[in-house]
Amino acid sequence: QVQLVESGGGLVQPGGSLTLSCAASGSNFRIYTMRWYRQAPGNQRDLVASITSGGSTNYADSVKGRFTISRDSAKNTVYLQMNSLQPEDTAVYYCNANSYSGGYYQGSWGQGTQVTVSS
């Protein structure tokens, strides 16, 4: 079983920046694609960005040019650098990962970290 733990959320003013981190832990596992989702109150959980094990990235149109996803495979950690933050970016951000462990492929979710953009 792979566990994901996010960190780095908080309160930031419009135009500011934050970097989220998500670390995967467990035993004898391999991580494949890692993703960031976000969910604002009353909304569905939407994909923000993804990165494959080979480093290919994909972004939602709403964050292109402002957010950057990256990963440190040696640390099994994915990052989301968020710049030029706007109030509409306010949401709980969740980390998601596909992994292989103990003979099974699985999808894992973190507990979420709150990002609030407000003056």
C-alpha distance (Angstrom), angle and dihedral (degrees) to the residues before:
residue distance angle dihedral
Q1 . . .
V2 3.79 . .
Q3 3.79 118.8 .
L4 3.80 124.7 -157.1
V5 3.79 124.2 -157.0
E6 3.80 121.7 -171.4
S7 3.79 126.9 -158.5
G8 3.78 140.1 167.8
G9 3.79 103.4 67.6
G10 3.77 123.3 133.6
L11 3.78 147.4 117.5
V12 3.80 118.6 -46.7
Q13 3.78 134.7 169.2
P14 3.81 121.1 -114.1
G15 3.77 109.7 -80.4
G16 3.78 92.0 27.2
S17 3.79 131.5 118.9
L18 3.78 138.3 -123.7
T19 3.78 134.3 178.2
L20 3.79 120.3 -146.5
S21 3.79 123.2 -159.1
C22 3.78 130.8 -162.2
A23 3.79 121.2 -170.0
A24 3.79 123.3 -165.0
S25 3.78 121.4 -149.1
G26 3.78 137.7 177.1
S27 3.77 137.9 97.4
N28 3.78 129.5 -65.3
F29 3.77 96.8 -10.2
R30 3.77 137.9 142.0
I31 3.78 122.4 -150.2
Y32 3.79 120.9 -144.6
T33 3.79 123.1 173.6
M34 3.79 116.9 7.6
R35 3.79 123.2 -162.5
W36 3.78 143.0 -175.6
Y37 3.79 120.0 -141.7
R38 3.78 129.9 179.3
Q39 3.77 134.6 -156.6
A40 3.78 125.7 -165.9
P41 3.82 120.5 -163.0
G42 3.79 110.7 -74.8
N43 3.81 92.6 8.8
Q44 3.77 134.6 102.2
R45 3.78 122.3 -104.7
D46 3.79 107.8 -92.2
L47 3.79 131.3 -163.5
V48 3.81 112.0 -112.0
A49 3.79 103.7 175.7
S50 3.78 142.0 -19.9
I51 3.78 137.5 -161.7
T52 3.78 127.6 -166.1
S53 3.79 126.3 -142.5
G54 3.79 86.6 -100.7
G55 3.79 92.5 55.1
S56 3.80 100.4 -105.2
T57 3.79 111.1 148.0
N58 3.77 136.8 -157.7
Y59 3.81 130.3 -172.8
A60 3.76 139.3 -165.5
D61 3.80 111.0 -110.2
S62 3.80 90.5 -117.6
V63 3.81 92.9 63.4
K64 3.81 102.9 33.7
G65 3.78 110.9 128.2
R66 3.81 92.8 15.1
F67 3.82 105.5 59.5
T68 3.80 128.1 51.9
I69 3.79 124.8 -165.6
S70 3.80 120.0 -157.9
R71 3.76 138.4 161.3
D72 3.78 140.8 -150.3
S73 3.78 103.1 -149.4
A74 3.81 92.7 -171.4
K75 3.81 88.5 60.1
N76 3.83 95.5 35.3
T77 3.78 87.2 -127.6
V78 3.79 132.1 137.2
Y79 3.79 124.8 -161.5
L80 3.78 135.3 -159.6
Q81 3.79 115.3 -158.1
M82 3.80 107.7 -162.4
N83 3.80 119.9 -166.1
S84 3.80 133.1 175.4
L85 3.78 90.1 22.9
Q86 3.79 117.8 -163.0
P87 3.81 132.3 -164.9
E88 3.81 89.7 -103.4
D89 3.81 88.2 63.8
T90 3.82 89.0 67.4
A91 3.80 108.1 119.6
V92 3.76 145.2 106.9
Y93 3.80 107.0 -80.2
Y94 3.79 118.4 -145.9
C95 3.77 130.3 -164.8
N96 3.81 119.1 -141.2
A97 3.78 130.3 -174.3
N98 3.77 139.8 -179.4
S99 3.78 112.6 -140.9
Y100 3.80 145.3 167.3
S101 3.78 118.9 -134.1
G102 3.77 135.9 150.9
G103 3.79 92.8 1.2
Y104 3.79 94.6 -52.9
Y105 3.77 136.7 99.4
Q106 3.78 112.3 -137.5
G107 3.76 143.6 171.6
S108 3.78 119.4 -131.4
W109 3.80 134.3 -166.5
G110 3.75 131.6 -158.6
Q111 3.79 123.5 -134.7
G112 3.79 93.8 -104.8
T113 3.79 134.1 -113.8
Q114 3.80 124.9 -127.7
V115 3.79 119.9 -121.6
T116 3.80 115.9 -171.2
V117 3.80 121.5 -175.7
S118 3.78 110.8 -166.6
S119 3.77 141.5 131.5
